[in-house]
Amino acid sequence: MSTIIRNGTLVTMNSRRDILRADILIEGDRIKEIGELKEYEARQEIDAAGMLVIPGLIQSHVHLCQTLFRGLADDMELMDWLKQRIWPLEAAHDEESLYDSALLASAELISGATTSIIDMGTVRHSNSLFEAVKQSGLRYLGGKCMMDCGDEVPEELIDSREKSLQESMDLFERWNGQEEGRIHYAFCPRFAVSCSEELLREVSQLSDKFNIPVHSHASENRGEIRIVKKQQGLRNILYFEQLGLCHEKAILAHCIHINEEEMKILAEKQVNVVHCPASNLKLASGLAPVPPLLDMGARVSLGADGAPCNNNLSQFMEMRLAALIHKPFYGPTSMPAEKVFEMATLGGAQAMGQEEEIGSLEPGKKADLAIVNLGHWHNQPATHSSVYSQLVYQALSSDVRATMVDGRFLMQNAALLTIDAEAVKINSEKALNRILQRIGVK
């Protein structure tokens, strides 16, 4: 299959940060050529005049399994949010409801120009999650949530250490590299509070042996840090460092309440820190020290987290918030729009360990991209403003006209192609009703 996207403004994110009025030729799953391609013909030609063609946005921390629970856990802090709402709801999932939740999330992500995600599932029914991702066409890194201890955790969410590890390795063997490399597996220990030291040590060893990324939460909430300090005698990042979980294959969401020593570890070990500004604001968790982390050379990318703590999965929302919330503390130039857009593209690619394949529009790279229409009122006038300003401060998910992964359109003319939008809405309502009945909510 060959496609030419003509007449668009390409925000390449290449090393020169070229912004080009050009055509882009896609053959198979890769970008073949960029430039004035009048002599070329393709099976499919798209006119992107007046629009931006951007690298697909990459969200480095999401929970597809929680999307059904949007609006059911408002106005709470993290530990109450987990114990009173999210854990009981996750525990009530069945195979079908988990599939519906993941497909609902995928529809929203694709509609908002997100092409790749790093996900954390729940403890049970993980194959349903992967089947939904397979159907949706998203590029995916993630896996089963690992939990083998913790106070007030429902029985359905607790595994033995042996079962958690065995099931994770079984899923790795089944799904890693599937869909021609579009789907990859990551160990997903939830956080230090719900994982024993023995489990985390074995995750660290298996990660090193089989080159498997590790996706977890760290230092999100002061109460969480107090629990870790009481149980382990160390602050969260120092504890992870002791266990061998601070390295370039580690993806740690939040990292809000960290001191200078921990920041140095994150930067020096090239740990992938994921900034989730909307979630951090809604749960009143705090503001991650992103500008100083970036100044120290740390890897930082962006994610929406889960629908119950956001309540949407828009990377445009996360970019805008990430650019704005730090300015009162670090100054108006602390988070320039170009840097934030880099976090949402190249930063996410680096977190996924796929920076040679995705994150920019360059010949030879995967054809993961989106087309954004700047014709709406909130983007006007558009002729003299920076494209980064337009994308970070102005654009909305509703501006996205098309989304492509591996050279295949997942959405075109704002219509989903791999997901039946109406069926997803109907099935999601039915699935949520089953879950609420299961936990006694009418």
N, C-alpha and C positions, 0 to 999 in steps of 0.2 A: 504494500500500500504506500503510495506517495502522496504528499500534500504540500502545496505551496500556500503560505499565508502572505498576501501581498499588501503593500502600501501602509503597513503599520509602523509605529514608532517602537523600536526594539530597545528595551531596557536590559542590556546584555548581562550586566554584573560580571563581565570579564575583567582581567587584571587591569585594563585601562579604563574600566567603567564606561565603555563606549555606549552612547545613546544614538541610535542610527535610524534614519528613515530608510527602511530597506525591506526586502523580501526574505523569507526564510523557507528553505526547502527541507522537507522531512521525508526520509526514506526508511521504511520499516519503523524501528523504534528509536531512531537517532536523527539528530540534526545533521544534514548533509552539507548544506552551504548557506551562507548569509551574504546578501548583497543585492545588486540589481540583476534580477534573474529573468529578464524578458524572454530570453531564448529557451527557457525551460518550460516544459509542460508536466503536469501531474494529474493523477486520476481525480484529485480533489483540489479545488482552488478556493481560497477564502479571501474576501476583501476586508481588510482591517483598517481602511482609511479612517483617520480621525480617532483611532484607538491605540492603546498601549498594548504591546505584546511583552509579557513579563515571564521570568522564570516562575514555575509553579511555587506557591508558598509552602513552606515546610513547618509543620507544628511539632515541636519536640516533646510535648507532654500533653496527652489527652487520655480520657477514659471513655471509650466507646460504650462500655457496659453501663454507664450511668446516665445515658441520654434520656431514657424513659423517665427519669426522676427529676427532670427539669421543673423548677418551681416548687418542689416538695421539701426543700431544706433551706429556706431563706432565713437570713438574719440570725445566724448562729456562729459560734467560734469552732475551730477545727475539731477538738476532741468530742464536744457535744454533737457536732454535725455528723461525725463518724458513728458514735455509739448510739445515738437516738434515732438517726434517720438512715444514713447511707449503708452501714453494715447490715441492718435488718432488711433493707430493700435489696441489696445485692444478694443476701442469703436466700431471698425468695425467688430469684431468677430460675427459670427452667430453660431448656435448650432453645425453645422457640422464642421466648421473650428476649434472650440474650442476642439471638440473631436479629430480631426486629430492632432492638436498641442500637446495635452496631450499624445496621443498614440506615436507620434514621439519622444517625450521626454522620454517616458517609455522605448521605444526600446533602446535608447542610454544609459539610466541609467542601465537597466538590463544587457546590453552588457559590462558594466564597473564594474560589481560586486556590484552595489548598489541594496539593497533589500528593503530599507525603506526610506521614505521621509517625511519631513514636508513641505507642499506646501501652497502657497497663490494663489488663483484663481483670476479671474477678477470679475466684478460686475454682469454681466449677464450670463445666460445659464449655471449655475453651475451644473445642473444635468448631462450635457454632460461630464463634467470633471470627475465626479464620475463614470459614465458609462465606460469611458476609463480606469480608474484605476481598476475597477472591471474586465474588459477584460484582462488587462496586467498582473495581479497577484501581483503587488507591494503591500507592506505594506504601509499604507497611513494615515497621519494625516494632515488635512487641511480643507479649506472651501472657501466660497464666500468672495471676497474682499469687505470691507465695506468702503464707502466714502460718506459723506453727505455735503461736502463743499470743498472749495479750488479755487484758482485763475487759470484760463485757463484750467480748467478740462472740457472735452467734456460733453455735456448734458447726453449722454448715460451712463456715468460713475458716475453720481450723483443720489443717492437715497435720499428720505426723511429719517430722523432718524427712523421713525416708520417702513417704508418698509424694510430698511436695517436689522433692528432687527428681524422683523417678518419672513422675508425670511430666515435669518440665523437660526432661531429656527425651521422653517419648514424643512430645510435641515438637521439640527441636528437630528430631530425626524425620518426622512426618512433614513438617511445613517449611523448614529453613531452605531457602532457595527456590521455592515453588513459584509457579507462574513466571517462568524464565527469569527468576531472580527478583521479581517485584516484591515478594514476601520474604522477610527474614525474621528470625526468632531472637528474642532477648530474654534473659532472666529478669523477673520482675518481683523481687522482694519488696513488700509494700513500704515498710519503713522500719527503723530500728526497734520501735515499740512493739511491733507484732511479729518480729522474727528473732529466734534464738541466736545466740552467738555461734552455736554449732552450725545452724543452717547458713548463716552469712559466711562463715569460713569456707564451707563446702561450695557455696555459690562462687566465692572468689577463686577457689582452686579450679573448679570446672570452667569458669570463664577464661582463665588463663590457659587451661589445657586445650579447650576446643575453640578458643577465640570468639566467645559469645559475649555480646554487650550486656551490661547490667543497668537496668532502669529502675530507679527508686526515688523516694522522697527524702529530703533532708532539711533539718533546721527551718521548718515552715512556721512553727508556733512555739512560743516561750514555754507553754506547758509541756509540749513534746520534749523539748530540750531538758527540762527539769527531770522528766521521767528517765531519759537516757543517762543523764548525769548521775542520778540516784542508783540506777541499776548497774551501770558500767564504770562509773567513776570518771568518765570523760565526756567532753562535749561531743556533739554528733559527728562533725567532720573528723575530729581527731580519732574517734572510735572507728569510723569507716577506714581511715588511713591505717590504723593499727591492724585491721582485718584484711588489708590489701585491696580495698574497694575504691581507692582513689587513683584512677588511671584514665587514659584517653578513650577507653571503651566504656567508661562509666558515664551514665546520664543521670544527674541529680536535679530533681525539680525543686524549685523555690530558693533554698539557700539564703534565707532572709536574715536570721539571727546568727551571724557569724562574726568572729573577732578577727583581728589582724593576722594571727597565726593561721587560722583556718583559711582566710583569703589567700595567703601565700601558698598553702598546700594546693588549693584548687587551681591556682594559676600555674604553679611549677609542675604539677602532675598532669596538667592539661585535661582536667576533668570537665565534662560538658555540663555547664550550669544552665538550667532552663528557667527563664524569667516568665512568670505567669501573673502579670499585673492585675487583671480583672479579678481573678480568683483571690489574690492576696488582699485586695481591697475589700471584696465582699465578705470574706471570712475574718476581716480585721486582723489579719496575720502580721501586716507590716509591709515595709518597702525594702526589697533586696538592694544591697549596695552595688548596683550595676555599674555606674560610672567608674568608681574606683577599681572594681574587678576588671573592667575593660582596660583601664590604664595600666594594670599590672600584667596584662597580656592573657587574661583568662578567656576561655571559650564561653560565649554566652549566646543562647538562642531563645526563641519565644514559643509559648504554647498557651492555649486557652484553658487547659485543665479540663474538668468535667462540667457538663451542663448544669448540675445542681449547685455549683459554686461560681457561676459566671454571669448570666444564664444563657450565653450563646457561644458558638464555636468559631467566631469570626476572627481571622488573623488580622483583618483591617482594624478591628477594635483593639486588639493587643498591640499592634504597632502604634496606634495613636496614643494609647495610654502609656506605653513604654517611653515614648518621646516626651510626654507631658509631665508625668508625675515626679520625675527627678529634678526638673528645672528649679523648683523653689528651694531645693537643698544644695544643688551642685552648680546652679547657674544656667542661663538660657542657652548656652552652647554645649551643654554637657551631653546631650543626646540628639545630635543632628539627624535629620530625616534619612540621609543616605546611610548612616551607620545603622539605624534601626531597620531599614530595608535589607541591609546586609545580614543582620541577625535573623531575619525572617526567611532568607534564601540560603546564602552560603553558610551562615552559622548553623542552620538546621541540617544542611547537607553534611557538614563536618560532624555534628552530633550523631548522625546516622552512620558515619564512617563511609560515606559515599560522595565525598567532595570531588572526586575525579569523574563522577558520573552525572550528578545533578547539581542544582543550585545556580546555574548560569546558562545563558543561551550562547553556545559555542559549537562549532562543527566538531562532530565526534561524540558529543555528550548526548545523553538520553533526551528524547523529545518530551519533556515535562514542562508545560507552559500554560499560560492563561491569557485571554484577551479581555481587556478592560475598556469599557466605553466611558469616555470623559464628557459625554454630551449632556449630562444632567445638570440642573441648576447649581448644585453644591460644588461643581467643578468649574464653574464659569467665573471670570474669563480664564481660559486655559493657555493662551498663546505665549505668555511670558513667564509663567511660574515654573519652578523646577518640577520635573516629573516625580522626584522623590517626595517633594512637598505634597503633590497631588495624591500620591499613593499612600503616604503615611498620615497626613492630616485631614484629607478630604474624602478619599474614596470609601465606598461602602461595598459590602458583599453584593448588593443588588446591582452594582455597576458591572459585574462580571458577565460577559457574554458567552465565553467558551472556556473549557478546561480540558487539557490533554495530558495523558500519561502514557509513556511508551509509544508515542506516535498515534495514539487512539483517542478520539474525542470521547470523554465521559459526559460532557455537556456541550451543547452547541445551540446557538440562538437562545440561550437561557433555558433550554429544555434538557432535562436529564436523559441520558441515552442508555445507561447501564442499570438504572434503578427505576422501577415503576412508582412514581411519586405518590399517586393516589392510594395505591395498595399499601405502601409503607405507612401512610398516615392512618389508614383504617386498622392495619395489623398492630401498629404501635398502641393505639387506644385499647384494643382488645388485650394485648399483652400486659399493659399497665393495670387494667382492671383485674386480671388474674393475680398479679403480684399483690395488689392492695387487698384483695379478698384473702389471700394466703396469710397476710400479717394482721388481718382483722380490721382493716380500714375500709369503710363503706363510702 
